[in-house]
Amino acid sequence: MDASLPAEYLVSTALGEQLFVSGDAVEDESFVTLRGAVFKQEAVDFTLSQLDSLIEALTAAKQNAMRLLD
């Protein structure tokens, strides 16, 4: 994978929604972006397995963003 391109990770919630997690860097700042229809709802439920997946995706996105700053 090209290190200059942000990586995007997909996590499915307990509600069956898809959550996209991506990491990017702009100038001296790194960003982790969460997007998906799931945020339009009042509550989002994650199973422990899904929460683990979300944490892994956030970590990977953060690492990708930090790698782009190097």
N, C-alpha and C positions, 0 to 999 in steps of 0.2 A: 504494500500500500504506500502511496506517496505521502511522505510526512507533512507536506504542505497542505494537504487536504484534511478537513476535519472528519473525524470518525463519528459515525452515528450508531447508536445502540438502541435496540427495540426491547421494551419491557411491556408485558401484558398485565393489567391489573385484575383483581378479583371480580371486577365488574365487567370484564371482557373488553375493556377499552385498551387501546394501544398508546403507549407513552414513548416518545422519542427523546433520547438523551444524547446530546452532542457536546463536544469540547472544541473550542477554537481559541485563537489568540489574535488580538489586534493591537499593534504597537507594543506597549509594555504591559498590557493587561491580558489576562487569560479569562475565558468565559466558559461556563457550563450552562447549556440551554436545555430546558425541559419544555416540550410542546406536545400538545395532544388535547383532544376534546375533553379528556378526563378533568381538566382544570375548570371547566364550566359548571361542574357539579359542586354541591355544598360539601360532600364528604367523599373521600376516596378510601376504600378498604384494600389493604394488601395482605395477602397471606404471608407467613414468615418466609416461605420459599421465594415469593415474588419480591419481598422486601430485600432479601439477599441479592436477588438479581438486580434490583434497582441500585443497591449500594455498589455492586460490581460495575454496573454501567456508569454510575457517577464517578467512580474511581478511575475507570478507563478513560472517560471523557476528560477528567481533570488532568490525567497524565498526558493525554494527547495535546491538550491546550498548553501545558507547561513545556512539552517537547517542542512545540512550534515556536516558543519564545527563545529557545536556545540557539 
